[in-house]
Amino acid sequence: MQNKLAIVIPFYKIEFFEETLKSVASQTNKKFTLYIGNDAAPINPLSLIKKYFSIDDFNYFDYNVNWGGENLALQWERILENVTEDWFQILGDDDMIAYNFVEEFYNCLNNKIDDFNVIKFPLTVINENNIKIKDFSYDDSFISREAFLLSRLDQTSSSSLSENIFRRIQYLKYKIQKFPLAWHSDDCMIFEYAENKKILNNKKSTVLVRNSGINISSLQNNQEEKSCANNSFYNFIIEKYFIVFNSEQKKIILHFLKKHYYYSNDKPNLKLVYLITKDNLLNGLRFFKYLF
């Protein structure tokens, strides 16, 4: 019987990669397929991979051209095109999964909780010395995609790519939005792939996400690109998905966007203002006046 889960690791940084491999190798349930894509990294990781997995236990792609430097989402997609399993996780090359991560994935399926396109796990943020910085998990077992997105906009939640498992058919349908640095691309994956189904929050395992000072999330010299990505993300959501939110949720989004654009150098495009005005003339006019 084919494995239902693919664990996909886009590799470039060697510094913490061995700990990532250890966490995958220590899974109590081995019914997963491992895919590792080397994005033309300066150090070849193959000997390190073979330390923990036999040659038949993983799929390795040694790419000659670095795509992650242009946009990480391009590297993710390049590896995902090889995946055949029904579900997949994209695990950062410096992140780790708890020993029962795969086991808990199958428990979701075995309990017939399969009317979901996205499964999310609690995350623990750690530093370069494996010291815990913070924990985050949603209180509820089920999260609507609208509630998830609102929590990301107002920054009341923490989220990264590694702690999510996605249904592959949704990737084939939507692919991945390529914002600068792939910043918020994971948020879009969660929101778009979920569609009208709720996100399942499995609280019985965890994912350790590293804030090391050398990865994109923790670097401070890319703020301009992150700001550009923020703007692209907000415009994308408003232009394509504003209609799916109820009136109260739209008010919350408008309130957040007014604060964001007021305190940043970013400006929304006029189509965004038009859509807001179309939905609510008074709010739209106030928004326009507030910004310009």
Secondary structure as GFF3:
##gff-version 3
##sequence-region A 1 292
A	DSSP	beta_strand	5	11	.	.	.	ID=ss1
A	DSSP	alpha_helix	17	25	.	.	.	ID=ss2
A	DSSP	beta_strand	32	39	.	.	.	ID=ss3
A	DSSP	alpha_helix	46	52	.	.	.	ID=ss4
A	DSSP	three_ten_helix	55	57	.	.	.	ID=ss5
A	DSSP	beta_strand	58	63	.	.	.	ID=ss6
A	DSSP	alpha_helix	72	80	.	.	.	ID=ss7
A	DSSP	beta_strand	87	90	.	.	.	ID=ss8
A	DSSP	beta_strand	96	97	.	.	.	ID=ss9
A	DSSP	alpha_helix	101	110	.	.	.	ID=ss10
A	DSSP	beta_strand	118	120	.	.	.	ID=ss11
A	DSSP	beta_strand	123	126	.	.	.	ID=ss12
A	DSSP	beta_strand	132	136	.	.	.	ID=ss13
A	DSSP	beta_strand	142	143	.	.	.	ID=ss14
A	DSSP	alpha_helix	145	153	.	.	.	ID=ss15
A	DSSP	beta_strand	164	167	.	.	.	ID=ss16
A	DSSP	alpha_helix	168	174	.	.	.	ID=ss17
A	DSSP	three_ten_helix	180	182	.	.	.	ID=ss18
A	DSSP	alpha_helix	185	194	.	.	.	ID=ss19
A	DSSP	beta_strand	199	201	.	.	.	ID=ss20
A	DSSP	beta_strand	207	210	.	.	.	ID=ss21
A	DSSP	alpha_helix	223	241	.	.	.	ID=ss22
A	DSSP	three_ten_helix	242	244	.	.	.	ID=ss23
A	DSSP	alpha_helix	247	263	.	.	.	ID=ss24
A	DSSP	alpha_helix	270	279	.	.	.	ID=ss25
A	DSSP	alpha_helix	281	291	.	.	.	ID=ss26
###
